[in-house]
Amino acid sequence: MGYRVRNIYAICSFAAIGGGLFGFDISSMAGILGTNAYKNYFGNPLGARQGAITSAMPAGSLLGSLVSSYLGDYFGRKQAIQIGGIIWILGSTIQAAAQNVGMLVVGRIISGICVGITSTIVPVYQSELAPKEVRGRMVSLQQWAITWGILIQYFVQYGASFYGGGPTNKHQGPAAFRIPWSIQIIPAAILVGGMFFFPESPRWLAVKDRWEQALRVLADVHGNGDLNNPVVLAEYQEIEDIIRFEREEAISSFAELAKPRILRRVVLGMSIQMWSQLCGMNVMMYYIVYVMEGAGIGDPLLTASIQYIINVVMTVPAIIWMDKWGRRPTLLFGSFAMMSLLLISGSIQGVYGHPETDPSSAITWIMQNKGSQSKAVVACSYLFVATFAITWGPVSWTMPAEVFPNKVRAMAVSLSTASNWTWNCVLAFAVPPLLRTINWKMYMIFAAFNCAAFVHMFFTAPETKGVTLEEMDDVFDSGRPPWKTRSPVSRLDNLQKDIAAGNVKVDIGAATGRRTEIHQVPSKE
């Protein structure tokens, strides 16, 4: 059978390289926008023209997220991730060789298709493999990989920006942007090759009636290879029960999505992804150089790089403690804090800034000779990024990947992710013109979005920590309002105890093609 990776941390961390590609996408323009190499070669694109270039990748990602459910259900989670990596290599090659804006846009669209696929399938893959106790931590690795991708790509760009005399050299050569766009091929190649040594999702294998392989994966990941481990047997039984129920009820993924009980979750998943974009993080990631220039910072590229480090570091507490904090309070705190920081930053820029008179500038509002005020704007930007990294960043990937039933999971998560990319595309296109037309008032708009997200999540988002994927129906169908939900005692825990005590016997005959049954051991009394 060959070498198999069994450690759940290693499995989910490696798969998260797919999220790292998303990070490369996010910062793929940030360190290049301010270089003369880019401006000279592509005709100094501003406003809507630059918005079109930047939004090409999220537009491709929208397409990728929509086809991801088919790929994930037909080829499997693992192969879908590999397909995405191959597409990324193709898109990055075209970007690195771009001769004009049109070729650059095509390359970014193709790379975006990969990001749409991996950003959908990787969280599903992680959630279907991870134990319920650390599922939030495992899926949060996706967000951490995104932050690492952002950081690595930005510093590669920052280093490459000094090629040919530096970013201010009027005759800087195109290698300043070709080098970083070429280097981003490397992680995708590692992802495609490495996934051959990692397991397939046991839930996907079970749906395809590959029970022996499903049981083996569960044993490798949750029982150190022991097929008779109570944890393995209990989870195996839960998966088989839910798949048998779905088949007996002839549940169709398309029809199920339209039912009110599932539609509610679809709307929640799509809303979480929507608010994660409308919170304003896009501005801080795609166009942070413009923000720093508007604040009157002398070296915007270097100052902007600090926040990418903050993004990586501040995601770590969420990875460690999200399964203790819970999803709901994390979302509510994040919305309120980000709203407050945007209001402060926008107000400072509105009061102390003035119109920029240079028509060739990407910004139209600037603060000059306002030392303390400029530092306050930078501080708010850093705190905003830290808040997103510890709250909405990881939770926005975790909840949509865990709340849906097995039959509809891939399709429902693809719709949620499509919502992310729809708004990502809109904002990538809209922010440059907004910065030029309404400048500091844009911060107030995003603050209002965070206020709306707080209210929306308060009334619709229940707590989902500590619950198995098969038990999410208990959370959403309990009849309790979201603000009164508590994670129930898991059936899986009780089943594990009964199996360990010898009160329940699980027949794993289905792994060899026979029906699985639970046999109660007769009482000795």
C-alpha positions as a printed Julia matrix, in Angstrom:
525×3 Matrix{Float64}:
   0.0     0.0     0.0
   3.04    2.25    0.38
   3.85    4.88    2.95
   0.83    6.49    4.63
   0.86    9.67    6.71
  -1.2     9.05    9.85
  -0.73   12.12   12.03
  -3.79   14.37   11.8
  -1.71   17.51   12.36
   0.63   16.57    9.51
  -2.3    15.7     7.22
  -4.25   18.9     7.81
  -1.14   21.09    7.79
   0.05   19.75    4.46
  -3.38   20.05    2.85
  -3.44   23.65    4.06
  -0.77   24.46    1.47
  -3.84   24.83   -0.75
  -4.81   27.72    1.52
  -1.29   29.04    1.15
  -1.98   29.46   -2.57
  -4.93   31.67   -1.59
  -2.46   33.74    0.43
  -0.11   34.04   -2.53
  -3.1    35.31   -4.5
  -4.03   37.91   -1.88
  -0.58   39.52   -1.81
   0.32   38.78   -5.43
  -0.15   42.47   -6.28
   0.6    44.2    -2.96
   4.4    44.34   -3.22
   4.38   45.02   -6.96
   1.93   47.9    -7.24
   4.5    50.43   -6.06
   7.32   49.37   -8.39
   8.2    51.22  -11.56
   8.76   47.85  -13.27
   5.04   47.1   -12.98
   3.91   50.65  -13.76
   6.11   50.96  -16.83
   5.43   47.54  -18.29
   1.63   47.59  -17.86
   1.04   51.31  -18.45
   0.63   52.48  -14.84
  -2.89   51.03  -14.36
  -5.04   53.05  -11.94
  -8.61   52.98  -10.67
 -10.91   50.63  -12.57
  -8.07   49.31  -14.76
  -6.07   48.17  -11.72
  -9.28   46.92  -10.14
  -9.91   44.75  -13.19
  -6.4    43.24  -12.99
  -6.69   42.51   -9.29
 -10.26   41.18   -9.48
  -9.38   38.74  -12.3
  -8.14   36.19   -9.8
 -11.17   36.25   -7.49
 -13.34   36.08  -10.63
 -11.56   32.85  -11.55
 -11.88   31.7    -7.95
 -15.64   32.15   -8.14
 -15.71   29.8   -11.13
 -13.41   27.35   -9.35
 -15.55   27.29   -6.22
 -18.66   26.51   -8.27
 -17.07   23.48   -9.99
 -15.29   22.31   -6.83
 -18.25   20.32   -5.5
 -18.36   18.22   -8.66
 -14.61   17.59   -8.51
 -14.69   16.83   -4.79
 -17.62   14.43   -5.05
 -16.53   12.69   -8.26
 -12.74   12.45   -7.93
 -12.49   12.66   -4.14
 -11.23   15.4    -1.85
  -7.57   14.5    -2.29
  -7.54   14.38   -6.08
  -9.57   17.59   -6.31
  -6.86   19.37   -4.31
  -4.22   17.97   -6.67
  -6.19   19.1    -9.72
  -6.31   22.58   -8.23
  -2.54   22.6    -7.75
  -1.96   21.67  -11.4
  -4.22   24.51  -12.53
  -2.28   26.93  -10.29
   1.01   25.96  -11.92
  -0.46   26.71  -15.35
  -1.88   30.07  -14.28
   1.3    31.17  -12.53
   3.36   30.28  -15.59
   1.18   32.51  -17.76
   1.39   35.37  -15.24
   5.17   35.15  -15.02
   5.42   35.24  -18.83
   2.76   37.97  -19.29
   3.48   40.33  -22.19
   0.5    42.63  -21.66
  -2.46   43.29  -19.39
  -4.66   40.8   -21.25
  -2.21   37.94  -20.76
  -1.78   38.88  -17.1
  -5.55   38.84  -16.58
  -5.88   35.41  -18.24
  -3.12   33.99  -16.02
  -4.76   35.41  -12.91
  -8.15   33.97  -13.87
  -6.63   30.49  -14.34
  -4.77   30.7   -11.03
  -8.0    31.88   -9.46
  -9.79   28.72  -10.58
  -7.28   26.76   -8.49
  -7.84   28.98   -5.46
 -11.6    28.53   -5.78
 -11.18   24.74   -5.8
  -8.66   24.47   -2.97
 -10.32   27.09   -0.74
 -13.5    24.99   -0.92
 -12.16   21.45   -0.77
  -9.31   21.85    1.73
 -11.58   22.83    4.69
 -13.98   20.0     3.76
 -11.06   17.54    3.64
  -9.73   18.75    6.99
 -13.12   18.71    8.72
 -13.93   15.2     7.45
 -10.66   13.82    8.82
 -10.28   15.74   12.09
 -11.62   14.59   15.5
 -14.43   16.82   16.77
 -12.32   17.98   19.73
  -9.77   19.7    17.47
 -11.76   20.23   14.28
 -11.67   24.0    14.66
  -7.91   23.87   15.17
  -7.39   21.68   12.1
  -9.51   23.81    9.77
  -7.9    26.96   11.19
  -4.65   25.71    9.73
  -6.17   26.7     6.39
  -6.33   30.33    7.53
  -2.82   30.14    8.99
  -1.5    28.85    5.68
  -3.26   31.76    3.97
  -1.41   34.19    6.23
   1.9    32.45    5.54
   1.22   32.61    1.8
   0.51   36.32    2.09
   3.7    36.9     4.1
   6.02   34.79    1.94
   4.77   36.22   -1.34
   4.92   39.77   -0.04
   8.54   39.47    1.1
   9.53   37.71   -2.12
   8.01   40.68   -3.93
   9.65   43.13   -1.55
  13.05   41.55   -2.19
  12.47   41.38   -5.94
  11.42   45.04   -5.95
  15.1    46.0    -5.46
  16.04   44.31   -8.73
  17.18   46.68  -11.48
  17.95   49.65   -9.28
  15.01   49.42   -6.91
  11.29   50.29   -7.1
  11.96   54.01   -7.7
  14.27   53.46  -10.69
  12.43   54.77  -13.73
  13.96   52.07  -15.92
  13.46   49.1   -13.6
  13.2    45.81  -15.54
  10.25   43.37  -15.56
  12.13   40.72  -13.56
  10.94   42.62  -10.46
   7.49   41.09  -10.98
   8.35   38.0   -13.03
  10.5    36.52  -10.23
   7.79   36.46   -7.51
   5.09   35.28   -9.93
   7.4    32.39  -10.94
   8.34   31.4    -7.4
   4.7    30.83   -6.45
   4.76   27.72   -8.67
   6.9    25.91   -6.07
   4.3    25.38   -3.27
   1.74   24.11   -5.79
   4.21   21.56   -7.13
   4.93   20.41   -3.55
   1.18   20.12   -2.87
   0.46   18.06   -5.98
   3.33   15.63   -5.36
   2.96   15.34   -1.6
  -0.77   14.57   -1.57
  -0.04   11.12   -3.01
   1.19   10.11    0.47
  -1.88   11.37    2.32
  -5.21    9.61    2.96
  -8.52   10.24    1.28
 -11.46   11.49    3.34
 -13.04    8.48    5.12
 -16.49    9.97    4.67
 -16.03   10.27    0.9
 -14.71    6.7     0.79
 -17.75    5.5     2.73
 -20.14    7.27    0.36
 -18.43    5.42   -2.5
 -18.86    2.1    -0.59
 -15.11    1.74   -0.14
 -15.67    0.72    3.46
 -12.42   -1.14    3.98
 -10.4     1.91    2.99
 -12.63    4.19    5.07
 -12.11    2.02    8.14
  -8.37    1.9     7.54
  -8.14    5.71    7.31
 -10.17    6.13   10.51
  -7.91    3.62   12.27
  -4.74    5.3    11.0
  -5.85    8.82   11.93
  -7.83    8.24   15.13
  -6.62    4.91   16.5
  -2.9     4.56   15.74
  -3.76    1.87   13.2
  -5.95   -0.17   15.62
  -9.12   -1.23   13.8
 -10.78   -2.17   17.13
 -10.11    1.14   18.9
 -13.42    2.34   20.47
 -12.94    5.82   18.98
 -12.53    4.3    15.51
 -15.49    1.94   15.87
 -17.79    4.66   17.2
 -16.99    7.08   14.38
 -17.25    4.3    11.8
 -20.7     3.43   13.11
 -21.84    7.07   13.07
 -20.73    7.51    9.47
 -22.44    4.31    8.36
 -25.66    5.2    10.16
 -25.95    8.59    8.49
 -25.08    7.25    5.02
 -27.62    4.43    5.41
 -30.27    6.96    6.49
 -29.55    9.2     3.51
 -29.89    6.28    1.12
 -33.07    4.95    2.71
 -34.6     8.4     2.54
 -33.31    8.82   -1.04
 -31.85   12.18   -0.09
 -30.68   14.2    -3.11
 -28.05   16.84   -2.6
 -29.84   19.26   -4.93
 -33.26   18.72   -3.38
 -31.9    18.81    0.15
 -30.32   22.25   -0.3
 -33.75   23.75   -0.94
 -35.32   22.39    2.25
 -35.77   25.08    4.94
 -33.7    23.22    7.54
 -30.71   23.02    5.18
 -31.35   26.3     3.37
 -30.95   28.06    6.71
 -27.44   26.62    7.0
 -26.61   27.45    3.38
 -27.57   31.07    4.01
 -25.5    31.08    7.22
 -22.45   29.66    5.45
 -22.74   32.1     2.55
 -23.3    34.99    4.97
 -20.23   34.16    7.06
 -18.09   34.13    3.93
 -19.71   37.35    2.69
 -19.1    39.24    5.93
 -15.51   37.97    6.05
 -14.96   39.95    2.85
 -17.14   42.97    3.65
 -15.41   43.48    7.01
 -12.67   45.44    5.2
  -9.8    42.97    5.34
  -9.55   43.16    1.56
  -8.45   46.77    1.77
  -5.73   45.87    4.24
  -4.43   42.95    2.16
  -4.78   43.9    -1.51
  -4.24   47.64   -1.2
  -2.32   48.18    2.04
   0.36   50.12    0.1
  -2.31   52.66   -0.88
  -3.46   52.91    2.76
   0.08   53.58    3.95
   0.7    56.14    1.21
  -2.5    57.93    2.23
  -1.29   58.0     5.82
   1.87   59.78    4.66
   4.23   56.9     5.5
   7.7    57.38    4.01
   8.37   53.69    3.23
   4.92   52.16    2.66
   6.25   48.81    1.42
   8.26   48.16    4.59
   5.56   49.48    6.94
   2.95   47.35    5.2
   5.08   44.23    5.61
   4.77   44.42    9.4
   1.06   43.77    9.25
   1.6    40.59    7.26
   3.78   39.33   10.12
   1.04   40.31   12.58
  -1.45   38.36   10.46
   0.63   35.19   10.79
   1.39   35.53   14.49
  -2.12   36.46   15.62
  -3.72   33.49   13.86
  -1.87   31.16   16.25
  -4.06   31.89   19.33
  -7.15   31.04   17.28
  -5.6    27.75   16.19
  -4.78   26.83   19.79
  -7.93   27.99   21.57
 -10.8    28.25   19.09
 -12.19   24.88   20.16
 -12.36   26.29   23.7
 -13.59   29.8    22.86
 -16.26   28.58   20.5
 -17.24   29.94   17.1
 -20.1    32.26   18.07
 -18.39   34.56   20.63
 -15.33   34.76   18.39
 -17.41   36.09   15.48
 -19.26   38.62   17.64
 -16.12   40.01   19.28
 -14.37   40.28   15.92
 -17.16   42.27   14.27
 -17.43   44.74   17.13
 -13.67   45.29   17.4
 -13.14   45.73   13.65
 -16.04   48.17   13.44
 -14.51   50.29   16.21
 -11.04   50.36   14.64
 -12.36   51.34   11.21
 -14.39   54.18   12.7
 -11.32   55.51   14.52
  -9.02   55.22   11.48
 -11.51   56.81    9.1
 -12.23   59.66   11.48
  -8.53   60.48   11.91
  -7.98   60.54    8.16
 -11.1    62.63    7.58
 -10.13   65.27   10.14
  -6.37   65.52    9.5
  -6.12   64.69    5.8
  -6.5    66.83    2.67
  -6.99   66.21   -1.08
  -4.0    64.93   -3.08
  -3.34   67.22   -6.06
  -1.12   64.84   -8.08
  -3.42   63.36  -10.8
  -1.09   60.38  -11.36
  -1.38   59.27   -7.72
  -3.43   56.17   -6.91
  -4.87   58.02   -3.89
  -6.73   61.31   -3.67
  -6.6    61.95    0.09
  -3.4    62.19    2.06
  -2.09   63.1     5.5
   1.18   65.07    5.41
   3.36   66.12    8.33
   0.91   64.55   10.79
   3.31   62.32   12.7
   1.18   61.16   15.61
  -2.0    60.95   13.54
  -0.25   58.89   10.87
   1.06   56.53   13.53
  -2.47   56.18   14.9
  -3.77   55.17   11.44
  -0.99   52.61   11.11
  -1.71   51.31   14.62
  -5.41   50.93   13.79
  -4.47   49.02   10.63
  -2.25   46.67   12.62
  -4.9    46.12   15.31
  -7.54   45.56   12.66
  -5.45   42.83   11.01
  -4.72   41.25   14.41
  -8.42   41.2    15.23
  -9.37   39.59   11.92
  -6.59   37.02   12.25
  -7.77   35.87   15.66
 -11.52   35.92   14.92
 -13.19   36.0    11.51
 -10.18   34.71    9.57
 -10.19   31.14   10.95
 -13.88   30.9    11.88
 -15.04   31.92    8.4
 -13.46   28.72    7.05
 -14.29   26.46    9.98
 -18.05   26.93   10.34
 -19.09   26.54    6.68
 -17.05   23.32    6.48
 -18.69   21.72    9.51
 -22.38   22.65    9.62
 -23.71   20.71    6.6
 -24.88   17.07    6.37
 -22.64   14.58    4.62
 -24.71   14.31    1.43
 -24.68   18.03    0.67
 -21.41   19.1     2.3
 -19.24   19.6    -0.78
 -21.98   21.39   -2.72
 -23.06   23.6     0.19
 -19.48   24.55    1.05
 -18.88   25.4    -2.62
 -21.83   27.8    -2.48
 -20.46   29.35    0.71
 -17.04   29.77   -0.86
 -18.62   31.14   -4.04
 -20.12   33.85   -1.84
 -16.62   34.64   -0.56
 -15.24   34.97   -4.07
 -18.18   36.96   -5.39
 -17.63   39.65   -2.79
 -13.86   39.3    -3.02
 -14.09   40.03   -6.74
 -16.45   42.96   -6.23
 -14.2    44.54   -3.61
 -10.96   43.92   -5.5
 -12.48   45.83   -8.41
 -14.27   48.51   -6.37
 -11.67   49.54   -3.77
  -9.25   51.45   -6.09
 -12.05   53.64   -7.5
 -13.48   54.08   -3.99
 -10.1    55.2    -2.68
  -9.97   57.79   -5.45
 -13.54   59.06   -5.11
 -14.67   58.86   -1.47
 -11.24   58.14    0.14
 -11.56   58.12    3.96
 -15.36   57.7     3.86
 -14.77   54.17    2.59
 -13.71   53.2     6.13
 -17.13   54.24    7.42
 -18.82   51.96    4.88
 -16.84   48.96    6.03
 -17.48   49.87    9.67
 -21.21   49.76    8.89
 -20.77   46.32    7.32
 -19.13   45.07   10.54
 -22.03   46.44   12.56
 -24.47   44.57   10.29
 -22.39   41.39   10.61
 -22.52   41.63   14.42
 -26.31   41.88   14.43
 -26.71   39.16   11.81
 -24.44   36.66   13.57
 -26.04   37.34   16.92
 -29.44   36.25   15.63
 -28.38   33.41   13.3
 -25.07   31.78   14.33
 -25.32   28.93   16.9
 -22.38   27.38   18.72
 -20.93   24.33   16.92
 -17.78   23.43   18.85
 -17.36   19.9    20.2
 -20.05   18.36   17.96
 -19.41   15.68   15.35
 -20.29   16.4    11.74
 -23.05   13.79   11.96
 -24.57   15.56   15.0
 -24.94   19.04   13.48
 -28.65   18.34   12.91
 -29.05   18.28   16.69
 -27.64   21.8    16.91
 -29.66   23.36   14.1
 -32.93   21.46   14.6
 -33.13   21.83   18.38
 -35.56   24.77   18.23
 -33.4    26.86   20.56
 -32.43   30.37   19.42
 -28.74   30.75   18.51
 -27.92   32.86   21.57
 -29.09   30.0    23.81
 -27.3    27.15   22.05
 -24.79   25.11   23.96
 -22.73   22.27   22.6
 -24.59   19.11   23.67
 -23.0    15.98   25.06
 -21.89   14.11   21.95
 -23.52   10.77   21.13
 -20.1     9.74   19.9
 -18.63   10.11   23.4
 -21.32    7.9    24.91
 -20.92    5.31   22.15
 -17.15    5.23   22.7
 -17.67    4.61   26.41
 -20.15    1.8    25.76
 -17.79    0.14   23.27
 -14.83    0.46   25.64
 -16.9    -1.01   28.48
 -17.99   -3.94   26.32
 -21.67   -2.94   26.42
 -21.8    -2.43   22.65
 -20.23   -4.49   19.9
 -19.73   -2.98   16.45
 -19.61   -5.4    13.54
 -17.19   -3.97   10.98
 -18.32   -6.44    8.37
 -19.34   -3.6     6.05
 -15.66   -3.05    5.45
 -15.76   -6.33    3.54
 -19.08   -5.66    1.84
 -21.57   -6.73    4.52
 -24.05   -4.62    6.47
 -22.81   -3.22    9.76
 -24.91   -3.79   12.87
 -24.61   -2.83   16.51
 -25.02   -5.78   18.88
 -25.93   -5.02   22.47
 -24.17   -7.39   24.86
 -26.72   -9.24   27.06
 -26.71   -8.17   30.67
 -25.13  -10.62   33.12
 -27.72   -9.87   35.76
